[in-house]
Amino acid sequence: MQISHSVIEECLVGYQRDGYAVVRRLFDSAESEVLEARLNERIVRITQELLGEPAYLHSSEVLLDNGAWDWRQDYGYWYTTGCLAPTLASCIVAVDGTTQDNRCLQVLRGSHKLGRIDHEWSGEHFIADPVRVKAAIDTLERRIVTLAPGDAVFVHCNLLHCLEASSSANGRRIVICSYNTECNRPLRVAATSAMRTLERAVTELGLGHFATQVPLGQR
C-alpha cells in the first residue's frame, strides 16, 4: 500500500477527533518477505505525522492467542516509566483477522481528550481507575475495532481501550509497535530496558522471523 497524502490526512482527522485511526490493508500477504522493513517504514511515517515530530521505537510486542487487557490508557503506564508528556502513539497490526468472535479491540471514542487517568495494578495488569472508566463508558461512545489481516489501527496514548480474552480456539495474533517523540525520552534509565526491536520480540516468542514465517492471515 502506498502511503498517500490522503491516507495521512484521513489518519490525522480520525486520530485527533476520535483518538484512533484505522488504515485498511497497510500490509498484505504478498509482502510477507519484506514485511519487517516495510512495517517500520510505513508505521514510522504515519506515526510521525500523527505526533507532529520525529519519533523512535519505544517498545514492541507480539500478542498471541488469548492475550487480553482491561480498560487502560497506554500513557497510564508510560507516565510511570518517566515519559514526561503524552506524545506517544501505538500501532496495532493484525496478523490474523480480529473479529467480535475472537474478542477484538474496543475503544471509547474521544476518550483521549480526558487526559491521563490514574492507573493501578490489578493482578498482573495495570488498569485505569474503574470509577473514572465507568463514568467514561456512560458518557462516551464505545466502538469495536475489527481488523482484517494486514489492517492497522493507530492509537493515541490517552485513548481508553480494552481487549477481551479470545473465545476462539485459534485465538489471534497482533503486533504492537509503540513510538515516542525524540524529545520525550524517559527520565528513568530503567525504562529503556523495555525497548525491543520487532524482530527480537517475535523471536523471543518462538514465532521465528516475522517477515518470512508469519505471513499475514496464515497459521
N, C-alpha and C positions, 0 to 999 in steps of 0.2 A: 504493500500500500504506500502511495506517495503522500507525504505529509504536506498538503497544500495549505495555502493561506486561509482558505475557507474552513478547513478542518481545525486549524489553530483558533480561528475566530469563534467557531461553534463551541470549542472546548472552553475558551475564556468566558463566554456568556454563561454556560452551564455551571462552571466552576465558581464563578463569582456570585451567581444568583442562588444556586442550589447547594453548593459545597462539593459537588462531584460532577464528573463529565464522562460519558461513555463513548469510546471510539470503537466502532464495529470493524472487524477484520483488520485489526492493526497488524496481525501476522496471519499467515496461512500455512497449511501443512507442507506445501511445496517448498517453503523456505526453511524447513527444519535444519538443513545442513549449515546454514549460516545464521540461524536464529539468534544466537547469543550476541553476535556483533550488531545485528540489526536491532535487537531489543534495546541494547544500550543506546544506539544512535537515535532511534525513534523516540524512546521514552524520555531520554535526556532533552531532546529538542522540545518536545511538548511541555515537559515539566518546567524547563527554564522559562518558557513563555508564560506559563501559569504563575510562576513565582516572581517573574519580572527581573531576575538577576541570575548570575552564574550559580550553579548548584553542583554538588558532588553526591556520590552514592553513600548514603548514611547507614543503611542496613539492607539486607535481602534475605529472604527465606522461601522455602517451598513448603506449602501446607498440604498434607496428604490426607486422603480418605475422610475420616470423620472429625477432623480438627474443627474447633469452634471457639467462639469467644462471645461474652455477654456485651451489653451496650458499653461503648467506650469511645474516647477520642484518642487518636494517636499521640497528640501533644500532651495528654494527661500523663503519659509515661515519659515522653521525651523531655518534658519540663523538669522531671526529677533527675534526669541524666545531665542536666546543665545547659540545655538549649534555651537561650535567653528569650528568643522571640518565636512566635508560631509561623515561621517562614519555612515550613516543611510540607511536603506532599508525598503521597504514596500512589503507586500504580499497581493495580491488581490485574494480572493476566491469567485468563482461563486456559489451562492446558486441556482440560476436559470441559464440556459444557456444564454450566451451573444453572440448575432449574429449581422450581419450587419442590420437586420431588427429592432433590438432594440438598435441600436447605441452602439456598443461595444467600447472598449478601442482602441485608436490609439497612436502609438509611433513613434518617429523619431529615427531610428536605429543609434546607436553610438553617439547620442547627449550628453550622459553623459560625453564624453571626451571634451566637450566645456567648462566645468567648470560652476560655478554658474553664472546665468544671473540675472540681476536686475529685480525685480518684482514690480508691482504697483497694487493698488486697482482699480477694475473696477466694479462698482455696489457693489454686495456682494461678489465678487470673487477676489482672489489675483492671478494675471496672469503675465506671463513672458513678458518682453519688446517686443511689437508687431513687431518692426523693426528687432530685432535680430531673433525672431521666423520666420518671413518671409524669412530672409536670410538662416536660418537653413532648412526650408522647401524646398527652392530652391536648396539646396546643398545635403541634406541627404535623404535617402530612408524612405518613410512613410510606416508603416506597420499597418495592422488591426489585433488585437489580439482577436480571437474568443475563447470562453471557454465553455465547456460542464459543467453541474452541477458537482461540486467536483474538477474541474480543478483549478489550482492556477498559478498566474504569480508573480514572484519576480522582483521588480523594483528598480534600482539604484536611489538614491535620487536626482541625477542631470540629470536624463533622462527626456527629454521633452515629455509630454504625454497629451492627452485630452480625454474627454468623452462627447459625444454629448447627448442632451436630447433624451430620448427614444420616438419613434413614435408609439410604440406598446401599445395596450390597457392594456396589462398585465404588461408592464414595465419589470424591472429586479431588482433582489436584489443581492448585493455583500457585502462581509465583507472585510474590510481593516484593517490589523494589521501592525503597523509601529514599527520598532525596532531601537534602538540607542546603540552604544557601551558604555560600562560602563564608560570608561574614557572620554566620550564626553557629560556628563550630562549638561543640560542647565545652563548658567551662571546666568540667571534671575530666581528667585524663582517663579515668576508668571507663568512661562511656565509649571510648574508641575501641574497646575490646569487642563490642557488639557488631562492629563493621566487618562484613564478609563480602566477597565477590559472589556473583550469582553462580559461577561455576563451582566454587568451593562449597556453597550451600547445597547444591544439588548432589555433589559427590559425597558429602557427609551423610546424606540421607539415603545413599545406596541406589540412586537412580542413574548413575553413570554420568555421561556428558549430555547435558540437556539438549544441545544443538543437534546431536546425532542419534540419541537413544530415546528421547521423549518427544516424538513428533506430535503436534497438536491434534487432540481428539482421538488418539490411538492408545491402546493399553499394551 
